[in-house]
Amino acid sequence: MRVAGTVPAILTQSEAFVLATRDDVYQNYPSTAPTRYENLEAAQSLASLERALHTLLSPFDYSSAGDWLHAAFGAMSEVTGADFHMPTVMAGETAWDAIERVLDRYASPVGADIAGTGEVRRAAMARVLVPPFKAGVSEWRRLAVRRSELTALLDALPEAVLIYDGAGALVHANPRAAELFGMPGAAGAGSQVRTEAQRLAWTMAAAAQRSIADNADGQRTSEVQREVRADGRLYRLRGMLTSGWMPGGEAGVLVTAAFELVNPLTDIELRSRYGLSAREVEVARLVASGLSNNEVAEKLGVSYFTARNHVERVLAKLGVGNRSRVGAVLRNEAA
């Protein structure tokens, strides 16, 4: 048995909020209380109200502010029967300002000139839904401010920085990163580093999601480091989990990249590191320049078969599967 003025302990917070909202509407607008012939309609309205409250009070259940706003306007329209949509943004205001301006209008008391019980009820429902809607708007606005501040900080750094969301998708690259690696889809030496940074982000994001699912926060991998050799440089990538960019404290991945120039291997280094003979060093350099076996034979003044044997021994000693990788080894770019 429910005691007046209290909420049964078995009710969830959302259910209690819905019941309190309904009671508030009926108390302030007695004519809206349902009769026994309106029980089915009242139950449907209550279900719509509960869905709307869940949507409005869970802004970060959606991947973007746009997705949440679309769902929020739809929920408001379902409950009230009115057409809620994104308002026109006036001069000097942001999109969020425009939304709050419209919500403030709906939050005003229902006028006595509204005709009909249905109109009074819809207006009352709209009025009680405004506070949770504005709370969701405030959450997205705060996140936008944090992102703006973080973007300004990262863009001022001399180090290349990339930010990925909880699914491992790139959401921001500072100017230094764009300069070094180019943007997604761009060709060039930087694409190899971009690809490795993306793989690192996917790996860390997936691990974070698994740890959340397993309730193992203490086992999260907070930092991962990798090295990439490309374009005569050794890039050191460092990935870290961060929550400043993502909604609801969800973990994103921040990847930084530093590099140092890599000097090509000398003849002495090739002989000492890979055990090449002087002739094999000469062959390796010819292969790296793009010469075929016939051209190598002509350059060395030997038969085709001798040149082929030299090339095969060079590939074996360098540990590469085909002649296209010889150049990377000689440039000291092979991992």
C-alpha positions as CSV (number, residue, x, y, z in Angstrom):
1,M,0.0,0.0,0.0
2,R,1.4,3.4,-1.0
3,V,1.5,6.1,1.7
4,A,0.4,9.5,0.5
5,G,3.3,11.8,-0.3
6,T,5.9,8.9,-0.7
7,V,7.1,6.8,-3.6
8,P,7.4,3.0,-3.2
9,A,11.0,1.9,-3.0
10,I,10.6,-0.6,-5.9
11,L,10.0,2.2,-8.3
12,T,13.0,3.3,-10.4
13,Q,14.1,7.0,-10.4
14,S,12.6,7.4,-13.9
15,E,9.2,5.8,-12.9
16,A,9.0,8.0,-9.8
17,F,9.8,11.1,-11.9
18,V,7.0,10.2,-14.4
19,L,4.5,9.6,-11.6
20,A,5.4,12.9,-9.9
21,T,5.1,14.7,-13.2
22,R,1.7,13.2,-13.9
23,D,0.5,14.1,-10.4
24,D,1.8,17.7,-10.8
25,V,-0.2,18.1,-14.0
26,Y,-3.4,16.8,-12.4
27,Q,-3.0,18.9,-9.3
28,N,-2.5,22.1,-11.2
29,Y,-5.0,21.3,-13.9
30,P,-7.8,19.3,-12.3
31,S,-9.8,19.2,-15.5
32,T,-7.1,17.0,-17.1
33,A,-7.5,14.1,-14.6
34,P,-8.8,11.1,-16.6
35,T,-12.2,9.6,-16.1
36,R,-12.7,5.8,-16.1
37,Y,-13.5,6.1,-19.8
38,E,-10.1,7.7,-20.5
39,N,-7.9,5.1,-18.7
40,L,-6.5,3.6,-22.0
41,E,-5.7,7.0,-23.4
42,A,-4.1,8.0,-20.0
43,A,-2.0,4.9,-20.0
44,Q,-0.8,5.6,-23.5
45,S,0.0,9.2,-22.6
46,L,1.9,8.1,-19.5
47,A,4.0,5.7,-21.7
48,S,4.8,8.5,-24.1
49,L,5.7,10.7,-21.2
50,E,8.1,8.1,-19.8
51,R,9.7,7.6,-23.2
52,A,10.1,11.4,-23.6
53,L,11.7,11.8,-20.1
54,H,14.1,9.0,-20.8
55,T,15.2,10.6,-24.0
56,L,15.5,14.1,-22.5
57,L,17.3,12.9,-19.4
58,S,19.8,10.7,-21.4
59,P,21.5,13.2,-23.8
60,F,24.7,11.2,-23.9
61,D,23.0,8.0,-24.9
62,Y,23.3,9.5,-28.4
63,S,26.5,9.8,-30.4
64,S,26.0,13.5,-31.3
65,A,24.1,16.5,-30.2
66,G,22.2,16.4,-33.5
67,D,21.0,12.8,-33.0
68,W,19.8,13.7,-29.5
69,L,18.0,16.8,-30.6
70,H,16.2,14.9,-33.3
71,A,15.1,12.3,-30.8
72,A,14.2,15.0,-28.2
73,F,12.0,17.1,-30.6
74,G,10.3,13.9,-31.7
75,A,9.6,12.8,-28.1
76,M,8.2,16.3,-27.4
77,S,6.0,16.1,-30.5
78,E,4.7,12.7,-29.5
79,V,3.7,13.7,-26.0
80,T,2.2,17.1,-26.8
81,G,0.8,16.6,-30.3
82,A,2.5,19.8,-31.3
83,D,5.2,20.1,-34.0
84,F,8.5,20.5,-32.2
85,H,11.5,21.1,-34.5
86,M,14.8,23.0,-34.7
87,P,14.0,26.7,-34.4
88,T,15.4,29.4,-36.6
89,V,18.6,30.8,-35.3
90,M,18.3,34.6,-34.9
91,A,21.1,37.1,-35.5
92,G,23.6,37.2,-32.6
93,E,22.5,33.8,-31.0
94,T,23.8,30.3,-31.3
95,A,21.7,27.2,-32.1
96,W,21.6,26.4,-28.4
97,D,20.4,29.9,-27.6
98,A,17.6,29.5,-30.1
99,I,16.5,26.2,-28.6
100,E,16.5,27.6,-25.1
101,R,14.5,30.7,-26.3
102,V,11.8,28.4,-27.6
103,L,11.8,26.2,-24.5
104,D,11.4,29.3,-22.3
105,R,8.3,30.2,-24.2
106,Y,6.8,26.8,-23.6
107,A,7.8,27.0,-19.9
108,S,5.5,30.0,-19.3
109,P,2.2,29.3,-17.5
110,V,-0.7,28.0,-19.6
111,G,-3.1,30.8,-20.5
112,A,-6.7,30.7,-19.5
113,D,-7.8,31.4,-23.1
114,I,-6.7,27.9,-24.2
115,A,-9.9,26.1,-25.2
116,G,-10.5,22.4,-24.5
117,T,-9.2,19.9,-22.0
118,G,-6.9,18.3,-24.6
119,E,-5.2,21.6,-25.3
120,V,-4.7,22.3,-21.6
121,R,-3.2,18.9,-21.0
122,R,-0.8,19.1,-24.0
123,A,0.3,22.6,-22.9
124,A,0.8,21.3,-19.4
125,M,2.8,18.3,-20.6
126,A,5.0,20.6,-22.7
127,R,5.6,22.8,-19.7
128,V,6.8,20.0,-17.4
129,L,9.0,18.5,-20.1
130,V,10.9,21.8,-20.5
131,P,13.2,21.4,-17.4
132,P,14.6,18.0,-18.4
133,F,15.0,19.2,-22.0
134,K,16.9,22.3,-20.8
135,A,19.1,20.1,-18.6
136,G,20.1,18.0,-21.6
137,V,20.8,21.1,-23.6
138,S,23.0,22.4,-20.7
139,E,25.0,19.1,-20.8
140,W,25.7,19.4,-24.5
141,R,26.6,23.1,-24.1
142,R,29.1,22.3,-21.3
143,L,30.7,19.6,-23.5
144,A,31.0,22.0,-26.4
145,V,32.8,24.5,-24.2
146,R,35.2,21.7,-23.0
147,R,35.9,20.7,-26.6
148,S,36.5,24.3,-27.6
149,E,39.0,24.8,-24.8
150,L,40.7,21.4,-25.5
151,T,40.9,22.2,-29.2
152,A,42.6,25.5,-28.6
153,L,45.1,23.9,-26.3
154,L,45.9,21.0,-28.7
155,D,46.1,23.3,-31.7
156,A,48.8,25.4,-30.0
157,L,51.0,22.4,-29.3
158,P,54.1,21.9,-31.5
159,E,53.6,18.1,-31.3
160,A,51.3,16.2,-33.6
161,V,48.1,15.2,-31.8
162,L,45.1,13.2,-33.0
163,I,41.9,12.5,-31.0
164,Y,39.7,9.5,-31.6
165,D,36.2,8.8,-30.2
166,G,35.1,5.7,-28.2
167,A,34.7,3.8,-31.4
168,G,38.2,4.7,-32.6
169,A,37.0,7.2,-35.3
170,L,39.1,10.3,-35.8
171,V,37.4,13.5,-34.4
172,H,40.2,16.0,-34.4
173,A,43.7,16.5,-35.7
174,N,45.7,19.5,-34.7
175,P,47.5,21.6,-37.4
176,R,50.9,19.9,-36.8
177,A,49.3,16.4,-37.3
178,A,47.6,17.6,-40.5
179,E,50.9,19.0,-41.7
180,L,52.9,15.8,-41.0
181,F,50.4,13.1,-42.0
182,G,47.8,14.8,-44.2
183,M,44.1,14.2,-43.5
184,P,42.3,10.9,-43.9
185,G,42.2,9.7,-47.5
186,A,45.3,11.7,-48.5
187,A,48.1,9.7,-50.1
188,G,51.8,10.0,-49.3
189,A,54.3,8.9,-46.7
190,G,52.1,10.2,-43.9
191,S,49.4,7.7,-44.7
192,Q,51.5,4.9,-43.2
193,V,51.7,6.8,-39.9
194,R,48.0,7.7,-40.0
195,T,47.1,4.1,-40.5
196,E,49.2,2.9,-37.6
197,A,47.7,5.7,-35.3
198,Q,44.2,4.6,-36.4
199,R,45.0,0.9,-35.5
200,L,46.4,2.0,-32.1
201,A,43.2,4.0,-31.5
202,W,40.9,1.1,-32.4
203,T,42.9,-1.3,-30.2
204,M,42.8,1.0,-27.2
205,A,39.1,1.9,-27.7
206,A,38.1,-1.7,-28.0
207,A,40.1,-2.6,-24.9
208,A,38.4,0.2,-22.9
209,Q,34.9,-1.0,-24.0
210,R,35.7,-4.6,-23.0
211,S,37.0,-3.4,-19.6
212,I,33.7,-1.4,-19.1
213,A,31.6,-4.4,-20.1
214,D,33.6,-6.6,-17.6
215,N,33.5,-4.0,-14.8
216,A,37.3,-4.1,-14.8
217,D,38.2,-0.4,-14.7
218,G,41.4,-1.1,-13.0
219,Q,42.6,-3.3,-15.9
220,R,42.4,-0.6,-18.6
221,T,45.4,-0.1,-20.7
222,S,46.1,3.6,-20.1
223,E,49.0,4.0,-22.5
224,V,50.3,2.2,-25.6
225,Q,53.5,3.1,-27.6
226,R,54.4,2.1,-31.1
227,E,57.1,2.9,-33.6
228,V,56.7,3.5,-37.4
229,R,59.5,4.0,-39.9
230,A,58.5,6.0,-42.9
231,D,60.0,8.6,-45.3
232,G,63.4,8.5,-43.6
233,R,61.9,9.1,-40.2
234,L,61.3,7.1,-37.0
235,Y,57.9,8.0,-35.6
236,R,57.1,7.2,-32.0
237,L,53.3,7.1,-31.4
238,R,51.9,7.2,-27.9
239,G,48.2,6.5,-27.3
240,M,46.4,7.5,-24.1
241,L,42.8,7.2,-22.9
242,T,41.1,10.5,-22.3
243,S,37.6,11.6,-21.4
244,G,37.7,15.3,-21.9
245,W,36.4,15.2,-25.4
246,M,33.7,12.5,-25.2
247,P,30.1,12.9,-23.8
248,G,29.2,11.4,-20.5
249,G,32.9,10.7,-19.6
250,E,33.2,8.1,-22.2
251,A,36.8,7.1,-22.9
252,G,38.3,8.5,-26.1
253,V,41.9,8.0,-27.4
254,L,44.5,10.7,-27.7
255,V,47.5,9.9,-29.9
256,T,50.7,12.0,-30.0
257,A,53.5,11.5,-32.5
258,A,57.1,12.6,-32.3
259,F,59.8,11.7,-34.9
260,E,63.5,11.7,-35.5
261,L,65.4,11.5,-38.8
262,V,66.8,8.2,-39.7
263,N,70.1,8.0,-41.6
264,P,70.5,5.5,-44.5
265,L,72.7,2.5,-43.7
266,T,76.3,2.8,-44.8
267,D,78.2,0.0,-46.6
268,I,80.0,-0.8,-43.3
269,E,76.6,-1.0,-41.5
270,L,75.1,-3.3,-44.1
271,R,78.1,-5.6,-43.9
272,S,78.2,-5.7,-40.1
273,R,74.4,-5.9,-39.5
274,Y,73.3,-8.2,-42.3
275,G,76.6,-10.0,-43.2
276,L,76.6,-8.8,-46.8
277,S,79.8,-9.1,-48.9
278,A,81.1,-6.1,-50.8
279,R,79.6,-7.5,-54.0
280,E,76.3,-8.1,-52.3
281,V,76.2,-4.5,-51.0
282,E,76.7,-3.3,-54.6
283,V,73.9,-5.7,-55.8
284,A,71.6,-4.5,-53.0
285,R,72.0,-0.8,-54.0
286,L,71.4,-1.7,-57.7
287,V,68.2,-3.6,-56.7
288,A,67.1,-0.7,-54.5
289,S,67.5,1.7,-57.5
290,G,64.9,-0.4,-59.4
291,L,67.2,-2.5,-61.7
292,S,66.0,-5.9,-62.9
293,N,68.2,-9.0,-62.8
294,N,69.2,-8.5,-66.5
295,E,70.2,-4.9,-65.8
296,V,72.2,-5.9,-62.7
297,A,74.0,-8.5,-64.8
298,E,74.9,-5.8,-67.4
299,K,76.1,-3.4,-64.7
300,L,78.3,-5.9,-63.0
301,G,79.5,-7.6,-66.3
302,V,78.3,-11.0,-65.2
303,S,75.8,-13.5,-66.5
304,Y,72.1,-13.3,-65.8
305,F,72.2,-16.4,-63.6
306,T,75.1,-15.1,-61.5
307,A,73.2,-11.8,-61.0
308,R,70.1,-13.7,-60.1
309,N,72.0,-15.7,-57.5
310,H,73.4,-12.5,-56.0
311,V,69.9,-11.0,-55.8
312,E,68.5,-14.1,-54.1
313,R,71.3,-14.1,-51.5
314,V,70.8,-10.4,-50.8
315,L,67.0,-10.9,-50.3
316,A,67.7,-13.8,-47.9
317,K,70.3,-11.9,-45.8
318,L,68.1,-8.8,-45.6
319,G,65.1,-10.9,-44.5
320,V,62.8,-9.5,-47.1
321,G,60.3,-11.4,-49.3
322,N,60.7,-9.4,-52.5
323,R,63.0,-6.8,-54.1
324,S,60.6,-3.9,-53.5
325,R,61.5,-4.0,-49.8
326,V,65.3,-3.7,-50.3
327,G,65.1,0.1,-50.6
328,A,63.4,0.4,-47.2
329,V,66.1,-1.6,-45.5
330,L,68.9,0.4,-47.1
331,R,67.1,3.7,-46.0
332,N,66.9,2.2,-42.5
333,E,63.1,2.4,-42.6
334,A,62.5,-1.3,-42.1
335,A,61.0,-2.1,-38.7
